[in-house]
Amino acid sequence: MSEHRGVFIAFEGGDGAGKSTQVRLLAERLRARGHTLVLTRQPGGTALGQALRGLVLHGEPMTPRAEALLFAADKAQHVEELIRPALGDGKVVITDRYTDSSVAYQGAGRDLGADEVHSLQMWAVGGLVPDLTVIVDITAEEGRRRRGEVHDRLESEEDSFHEAVREHFHALAAAAPDRYLVVDGSADPERLADEVWQRVEPLLEEGGAA
Ligand code: TYD
């Protein structure tokens, strides 16, 4: 049983995996059934988060530890200002990326150590864990092809970086299958949305979400 009344769902995956499409499709289904939703993304989602997003994705060069701390600061603000209050009100909160992005990108991709980055992230969010994390899986090669033009500091990393990130997402899901769903990002988006829905629907009944 989770600590809150609402339902907290995170979407994770490599760059170009199609997470945002899945977030949109899930949001449409939830709205059609009358649920009150908060849709958000990391980094970003608050005024401070937007400023940090500019810095960390498009700002001056920075060390891996500085990068990890900026992503953690975004999450600390986001959880306190937006996510916890919404969950307390019984809402369904969907976030496009959460702590696992940092564990995979900074911990595995940047080589800072997944355990250390996980501890940092859990400190930042006061231990708030999603009821369900959906990992939209994509190979590094396919992700690069779909992204086309390079947009930010992380996206412009080599395929080997993105493969390390992908492997780590798999490891996280394998360690806690009851809290994760891995879907194939190369499959038909509507079919993926059905798979996601099958996992989300029972959570709505359990949680008594608004
Ligand atoms: P974004 O434009 O949100 O990418 P996407 O549409 O693929 O989600 O950019 C977020 C980038 O930041 C993405 O490359 C992943 C990276 N990231 C981290 O490295 N650590 C984190 O904690 C988070 C939230 C994102």
Boltz pocket constraint, residues with backbone or C-beta under 6 A from the ligand:
constraints:
  - pocket:
      binder: B
      contacts: [[A, 13], [A, 14], [A, 15], [A, 16], [A, 19], [A, 20], [A, 41], [A, 42], [A, 43], [A, 57], [A, 71], [A, 72], [A, 96], [A, 97], [A, 98], [A, 99], [A, 101], [A, 102], [A, 103], [A, 105], [A, 106], [A, 152], [A, 154], [A, 155]]
      max_distance: 6.0
